[in-house]
Amino acid sequence: MRSEPLPRMKREKPLKRLCVAWGRSHRAKAAVLMRQVGSHRVLAFAALLLALALLTGCGNRAGHQPPPAASVTVAPVEHREIVERDEFTGRIEPVDSVEVRPRVSGYIQEVRFQSGQLVKKGDVLFLIDPRWHQATFDQRQAEFEQARVHRDNVRREAERTPQLLADKAISVEEADARQARWEEAKAALLAAQAALETAKLDLEYTQVRAPISGRVSRALLTEGNYVSGIAGAASMLTTIVSVDPMYVYADVDENSLLKFNALARAKKLEMDGDGKIPVELELADESNYPHRGYIESFDNRLDPNTGSMLLRAVFPNADGHIVPGLFARIRVPLSERYSALLVQERAIGTDQAQKFVLTLTSSNTVAYQAVKLGPEIEGKRIVRSGLQGTEAIVVNGLQRVRPGMPVAPQQEMANEPGRNFAQK
């Protein structure tokens, strides 16, 4: 007996389930084959499709398993006693700066220093031809001796005058004349002595000496040149600047100045052993502010054009590393000492205008935590709010994870690059 063909809907239902397993790309071909195959071959064809699906790996359950947890490095939030400091650009100037000029005129006979040399106060830098001034000194000395001898003679006459006047050997007029000559001789001797001292000074000034200790510049006039020692028109020979200590001038803005003054009035600023407010300095090729100094003074008024006040700080410079004229950065304390929370800069992410960190939860997942940051301290940022201080935060692998994702945390090693343990 000829079997009746299966209804169309009954044939399509098992085949459609096989087609889903086979894949969408083979669904059209399966429908064509389904119409071509008779009802007595449905079971054989279904078995063939199932075998092909298993061979091609279609519907492999392994592809739906979740990926392994991302490996990240975590570190605890650091607690540290700090003083917040603001940075300002400063200009280095010497404490003393002198233009060396002669006090007498003449020809330069000798230059006794090398350009850039360190000199001490009193060292001879230039020698002006002394022969003319030596001759003047000798003349003034002879005149002084002449005036002294004349004074002695007149003194003896004046000493005899009272006795001669009593014996009526001389007239009153002669006695008065002798007394007058005695007074004139004393005055003449004083004038000769002053002229001698002037000639002596001029002779000494032929040796142009360093007025201060410091570093000397080059010789602006050399041997054989005539120099003028006339006051107001004296020739400049060179310059000297002191090297230890150094001044640093910086412009402090109005807001920082008000904060500083408030802390100073409340006596909350830290002082050094000498009762001075410490500041730090670094040059353009330095880091971590290696130089320590103190605030010497503020100016007496705020500059209305810049809205800032000039600060002057003093820095020791025994090794001469700080050179006048250089620009430098200085850090001025603008807070009292307090306990702060610090995180590494690389642990901070940016979400539009919001800063955040990823914290590790007890279930080894990461959580989004918005934070409000303060200034940078030695490569780390102060966290003003958002953290309690007991969290562990992701410091490496921040780009590989998202909030809520499971992670495989690893503790950061103490000697891992990027970790900074500088003392404060």
C-alpha positions as CSV (number, residue, x, y, z in Angstrom):
1,M,0.0,0.0,0.0
2,R,1.3,3.4,-0.9
3,S,1.9,5.5,2.2
4,E,0.3,8.9,2.4
5,P,2.8,11.9,2.3
6,L,3.2,13.7,5.6
7,P,1.5,17.0,5.9
8,R,3.7,20.0,4.9
9,M,3.7,21.6,8.4
10,K,4.7,18.3,10.1
11,R,7.7,17.9,7.7
12,E,8.9,21.5,8.1
13,K,9.0,21.6,12.0
14,P,11.8,19.1,12.6
15,L,13.7,20.4,9.6
16,K,13.6,24.0,10.8
17,R,15.1,23.0,14.1
18,L,17.9,21.4,12.2
19,C,18.3,24.4,10.0
20,V,18.8,26.7,13.0
21,A,21.5,24.4,14.2
22,W,23.1,24.3,10.7
23,G,23.1,28.1,10.5
24,R,21.3,31.0,8.8
25,S,23.6,30.8,5.8
26,H,22.3,27.3,5.0
27,R,18.6,27.9,5.7
28,A,17.7,28.7,2.1
29,K,19.4,25.7,0.7
30,A,17.7,23.4,3.3
31,A,14.3,24.7,2.2
32,V,14.9,23.9,-1.4
33,L,16.1,20.4,-0.5
34,M,13.1,19.9,1.7
35,R,10.7,20.4,-1.2
36,Q,12.7,18.0,-3.4
37,V,12.9,15.1,-0.9
38,G,10.0,12.7,-0.6
39,S,8.3,11.9,2.6
40,H,9.8,8.4,2.9
41,R,13.3,10.0,2.9
42,V,12.7,12.6,5.6
43,L,14.3,10.7,8.4
44,A,17.4,9.8,6.4
45,F,17.9,13.4,5.3
46,A,17.4,14.7,8.9
47,A,20.1,12.3,10.1
48,L,22.4,13.5,7.4
49,L,21.9,17.2,8.4
50,L,22.6,16.4,12.1
51,A,25.8,14.6,11.2
52,L,27.0,17.5,9.1
53,A,26.2,19.9,11.9
54,L,28.2,17.9,14.4
55,L,31.2,17.6,12.0
56,T,31.3,21.4,11.2
57,G,31.2,22.2,14.9
58,C,28.0,24.4,14.5
59,G,26.5,25.2,17.8
60,N,29.7,24.5,19.8
61,R,28.9,25.2,23.4
62,A,32.6,26.1,24.2
63,G,32.3,29.4,22.3
64,H,29.7,30.7,24.8
65,Q,31.8,30.3,27.9
66,P,32.8,33.6,29.7
67,P,36.4,35.0,29.1
68,P,39.0,34.6,31.9
69,A,39.3,37.4,34.5
70,A,41.6,40.2,33.4
71,S,44.9,40.5,35.3
72,V,45.4,43.9,37.0
73,T,47.9,45.3,39.5
74,V,46.4,46.9,42.7
75,A,48.0,49.0,45.5
76,P,46.6,50.4,48.7
77,V,45.9,54.1,49.1
78,E,49.0,55.8,50.6
79,H,48.7,57.8,53.9
80,R,51.4,60.5,54.3
81,E,52.0,63.6,56.5
82,I,52.5,66.4,54.0
83,V,52.6,70.1,53.5
84,E,51.0,71.4,50.3
85,R,53.3,73.7,48.3
86,D,52.6,75.9,45.4
87,E,55.2,76.4,42.6
88,F,56.3,79.8,41.3
89,T,58.8,80.8,38.7
90,G,61.7,82.7,40.1
91,R,64.8,84.7,39.0
92,I,68.1,84.2,40.6
93,E,70.1,87.3,41.6
94,P,73.3,87.8,43.6
95,V,73.1,89.3,47.0
96,D,75.9,91.7,46.1
97,S,76.8,93.0,42.6
98,V,79.6,95.5,42.1
99,E,80.9,97.5,39.1
100,V,84.7,97.8,39.5
101,R,85.9,101.3,38.6
102,P,89.2,103.0,39.2
103,R,89.6,105.9,41.7
104,V,92.6,107.4,40.0
105,S,93.4,108.0,36.3
106,G,96.2,106.4,34.4
107,Y,97.3,103.6,32.1
108,I,96.6,100.0,33.0
109,Q,99.9,98.3,33.6
110,E,98.7,94.8,34.5
111,V,95.6,92.6,34.7
112,R,95.9,90.1,37.6
113,F,92.9,87.8,37.2
114,Q,91.3,85.3,34.8
115,S,87.8,85.8,33.4
116,G,85.2,84.0,35.6
117,Q,87.6,83.5,38.5
118,L,86.5,83.4,42.1
119,V,88.2,86.3,43.9
120,K,88.3,87.3,47.6
121,K,87.7,90.8,49.0
122,G,91.0,92.8,48.7
123,D,92.6,90.8,45.9
124,V,94.4,93.0,43.3
125,L,92.6,92.9,40.0
126,F,94.2,95.7,38.0
127,L,97.4,97.7,38.4
128,I,97.5,101.2,37.1
129,D,101.0,102.7,36.4
130,P,102.0,104.0,39.8
131,R,105.0,106.1,38.9
132,W,103.2,109.4,38.5
133,H,101.3,108.9,41.8
134,Q,104.5,107.8,43.5
135,A,106.2,111.0,42.5
136,T,103.3,113.0,43.8
137,F,103.4,111.1,47.1
138,D,107.1,111.8,47.5
139,Q,106.5,115.5,46.9
140,R,103.8,115.7,49.4
141,Q,105.9,113.9,52.0
142,A,108.7,116.4,51.5
143,E,106.3,119.3,51.9
144,F,105.0,117.7,55.1
145,E,108.5,117.5,56.5
146,Q,109.2,121.1,55.6
147,A,106.0,122.2,57.3
148,R,106.9,120.2,60.4
149,V,110.3,121.8,60.7
150,H,108.9,125.2,60.2
151,R,106.3,124.5,62.9
152,D,109.0,123.4,65.4
153,N,111.0,126.6,64.8
154,V,108.0,128.8,65.3
155,R,107.0,126.8,68.4
156,R,110.3,127.5,70.0
157,E,110.0,131.3,69.3
158,A,106.5,131.3,70.7
159,E,107.8,129.5,73.9
160,R,110.4,132.3,74.5
161,T,108.0,135.1,73.8
162,P,106.5,135.5,77.4
163,Q,110.0,135.8,79.0
164,L,111.2,138.3,76.4
165,L,108.1,140.4,76.8
166,A,108.5,140.4,80.5
167,D,112.1,141.6,80.1
168,K,110.8,144.2,77.7
169,A,113.2,142.8,75.1
170,I,110.5,142.7,72.5
171,S,107.4,144.9,71.9
172,V,103.9,143.7,72.3
173,E,103.4,143.8,68.6
174,E,106.4,141.4,68.1
175,A,104.9,139.1,70.7
176,D,101.6,139.0,68.9
177,A,103.3,138.4,65.6
178,R,105.2,135.4,67.0
179,Q,102.0,133.9,68.3
180,A,100.3,134.4,65.0
181,R,103.2,132.7,63.2
182,W,102.9,129.7,65.6
183,E,99.2,129.3,64.8
184,E,99.9,129.5,61.1
185,A,102.7,126.9,61.3
186,K,100.4,124.5,63.0
187,A,97.7,125.0,60.3
188,A,100.3,124.6,57.5
189,L,101.5,121.4,59.0
190,L,97.9,120.0,59.1
191,A,97.4,121.0,55.4
192,A,100.6,119.3,54.4
193,Q,99.6,116.2,56.3
194,A,96.2,116.1,54.5
195,A,97.9,116.5,51.2
196,L,100.3,113.6,52.1
197,E,97.3,111.4,53.0
198,T,95.6,112.2,49.7
199,A,98.8,111.3,47.8
200,K,99.1,108.1,49.8
201,L,95.5,107.1,48.9
202,D,96.0,107.9,45.2
203,L,99.1,105.7,45.2
204,E,97.2,102.9,46.9
205,Y,94.3,103.3,44.4
206,T,96.7,102.4,41.6
207,Q,96.1,98.8,42.8
208,V,92.4,98.2,41.9
209,R,91.2,95.7,44.5
210,A,88.1,93.5,44.7
211,P,85.5,95.3,46.9
212,I,83.7,92.0,47.6
213,S,84.3,88.3,47.4
214,G,82.6,86.5,44.5
215,R,83.0,85.7,40.8
216,V,84.6,88.2,38.6
217,S,83.6,88.9,35.0
218,R,86.0,89.5,32.1
219,A,88.3,92.5,31.9
220,L,86.5,95.2,29.9
221,L,89.7,97.2,29.6
222,T,93.1,95.5,29.2
223,E,96.8,96.5,29.6
224,G,97.8,99.7,28.0
225,N,94.4,101.4,28.0
226,Y,93.9,104.7,29.8
227,V,91.3,104.7,32.4
228,S,89.6,107.7,34.1
229,G,89.2,107.9,37.8
230,I,87.1,111.1,37.8
231,A,84.0,110.7,40.0
232,G,80.9,110.3,37.8
233,A,82.9,109.5,34.7
234,A,85.1,106.7,35.9
235,S,85.8,103.8,33.5
236,M,84.2,100.5,34.2
237,L,86.9,97.8,34.4
238,T,84.8,94.7,35.3
239,T,82.0,93.4,37.5
240,I,81.9,91.1,40.5
241,V,78.9,89.2,41.8
242,S,78.7,87.3,45.1
243,V,78.0,83.6,44.9
244,D,77.0,82.4,48.4
245,P,74.2,82.9,49.3
246,M,71.8,83.7,46.4
247,Y,68.6,85.6,46.2
248,V,65.6,84.2,44.3
249,Y,62.8,86.7,43.4
250,A,59.3,85.3,42.6
251,D,55.9,86.9,41.9
252,V,53.3,85.5,44.2
253,D,49.7,85.9,43.0
254,E,47.0,87.5,45.2
255,N,45.1,84.3,46.2
256,S,48.3,82.5,47.2
257,L,49.5,85.6,49.1
258,L,46.2,85.8,51.1
259,K,46.4,82.1,51.9
260,F,50.0,82.4,53.0
261,N,49.3,85.5,55.2
262,A,46.3,83.7,56.9
263,L,48.5,80.7,57.8
264,A,51.3,83.0,59.0
265,R,48.9,85.0,61.3
266,A,47.5,81.7,62.7
267,K,51.1,80.5,63.2
268,K,50.3,77.3,61.3
269,L,53.3,77.4,58.9
270,E,56.2,75.1,59.7
271,M,59.5,76.8,60.6
272,D,63.1,75.6,60.5
273,G,65.5,75.6,63.4
274,D,66.2,79.3,63.0
275,G,62.5,80.3,63.0
276,K,62.4,80.9,59.2
277,I,59.9,79.6,56.7
278,P,61.6,77.0,54.4
279,V,61.2,77.0,50.6
280,E,62.6,74.6,48.0
281,L,64.2,75.3,44.6
282,E,65.1,73.4,41.4
283,L,66.8,74.5,38.2
284,A,65.7,73.6,34.7
285,D,67.8,70.5,34.6
286,E,66.9,69.3,38.1
287,S,64.0,67.5,39.7
288,N,62.6,66.9,43.2
289,Y,63.7,70.3,44.3
290,P,67.1,69.5,45.8
291,H,67.9,73.0,47.1
292,R,66.6,74.3,50.5
293,G,66.4,77.9,51.5
294,Y,64.1,80.2,53.4
295,I,61.8,83.2,52.8
296,E,63.7,86.4,53.5
297,S,61.0,89.0,52.9
298,F,58.0,90.2,50.8
299,D,57.7,93.5,49.1
300,N,55.7,96.3,50.8
301,R,52.9,96.5,48.2
302,L,51.0,94.5,45.6
303,D,51.8,95.4,42.0
304,P,48.4,96.6,40.5
305,N,49.6,95.8,37.0
306,T,50.2,92.1,37.6
307,G,48.2,91.4,40.7
308,S,51.2,89.9,42.4
309,M,53.7,90.7,45.2
310,L,57.5,90.1,45.0
311,L,58.9,87.5,47.3
312,R,62.6,87.2,48.1
313,A,64.1,83.9,49.3
314,V,67.6,83.1,50.3
315,F,69.4,79.9,49.2
316,P,72.9,78.7,50.3
317,N,75.2,78.2,47.3
318,A,78.5,76.9,48.7
319,D,79.2,74.8,45.6
320,G,78.4,77.7,43.2
321,H,75.8,75.5,41.3
322,I,73.2,78.3,41.4
323,V,74.2,80.9,38.9
324,P,72.9,84.5,38.9
325,G,70.4,85.2,36.0
326,L,69.0,81.7,35.8
327,F,65.3,81.0,36.0
328,A,64.2,78.5,38.6
329,R,61.1,77.0,40.2
330,I,60.5,77.4,43.9
331,R,57.9,75.8,46.1
332,V,56.3,77.8,48.9
333,P,54.4,76.1,51.7
334,L,50.7,77.1,51.6
335,S,49.1,74.7,54.1
336,E,49.8,73.3,57.6
337,R,51.0,69.8,57.9
338,Y,48.2,67.2,57.8
339,S,47.6,63.5,56.9
340,A,46.6,63.1,53.3
341,L,45.6,60.3,51.0
342,L,47.7,59.9,47.9
343,V,47.3,57.7,44.8
344,Q,49.6,57.2,41.8
345,E,49.0,59.4,38.8
346,R,48.6,56.3,36.5
347,A,45.7,55.0,38.6
348,I,43.6,58.1,37.8
349,G,41.1,58.0,34.9
350,T,39.2,60.7,33.2
351,D,35.5,60.5,32.5
352,Q,34.7,63.8,30.6
353,A,35.3,66.4,33.4
354,Q,35.2,63.8,36.2
355,K,38.3,62.1,37.6
356,F,37.9,58.5,38.9
357,V,39.7,55.5,40.2
358,L,38.8,51.8,40.0
359,T,38.7,50.1,43.4
360,L,38.8,46.4,44.1
361,T,35.8,44.9,45.8
362,S,35.6,41.9,48.2
363,S,34.4,39.7,45.3
364,N,37.4,40.6,43.1
365,T,35.5,42.9,40.8
366,V,36.3,46.6,40.1
367,A,34.1,49.5,41.1
368,Y,33.9,53.0,39.7
369,Q,34.8,55.7,42.3
370,A,34.7,59.4,41.5
371,V,37.4,61.4,43.3
372,K,38.3,65.0,43.8
373,L,42.0,65.6,43.4
374,G,44.5,68.1,44.9
375,P,48.0,69.1,43.8
376,E,50.8,66.7,42.8
377,I,53.2,65.5,45.4
378,E,56.3,63.7,44.0
379,G,54.5,61.9,41.2
380,K,51.3,61.2,43.2
381,R,48.1,63.1,43.6
382,I,46.4,64.2,46.8
383,V,42.8,62.8,47.0
384,R,40.6,65.4,48.7
385,S,37.4,63.4,48.6
386,G,36.0,60.1,47.3
387,L,38.2,57.6,49.1
388,Q,38.2,56.4,52.7
389,G,41.8,55.3,52.7
390,T,41.3,51.6,53.2
391,E,40.7,50.8,49.5
392,A,42.9,49.0,47.1
393,I,42.9,50.7,43.7
394,V,43.9,49.5,40.2
395,V,47.2,51.0,39.3
396,N,48.0,48.9,36.2
397,G,45.6,47.6,33.6
398,L,43.1,50.4,34.0
399,Q,42.3,50.3,30.2
400,R,41.5,46.6,30.2
401,V,38.7,46.6,32.7
402,R,35.3,48.2,33.2
403,P,33.3,48.7,36.4
404,G,31.7,45.4,37.5
405,M,34.1,43.2,35.6
406,P,35.8,40.3,37.5
407,V,39.6,40.7,37.7
408,A,42.6,38.7,38.9
409,P,44.4,41.2,41.2
410,Q,48.1,41.2,41.9
411,Q,49.7,43.3,44.6
412,E,52.2,45.9,43.4
413,M,55.8,45.2,44.4
414,A,57.6,47.9,46.4
415,N,60.4,48.1,43.8
416,E,58.1,48.3,40.8
417,P,59.0,51.1,38.4
418,G,57.1,54.2,39.0
419,R,56.8,53.8,42.7
420,N,58.2,56.8,44.6
421,F,59.1,56.8,48.3
422,A,60.7,60.2,48.5
423,Q,60.6,61.7,52.0
424,K,58.6,64.8,52.6
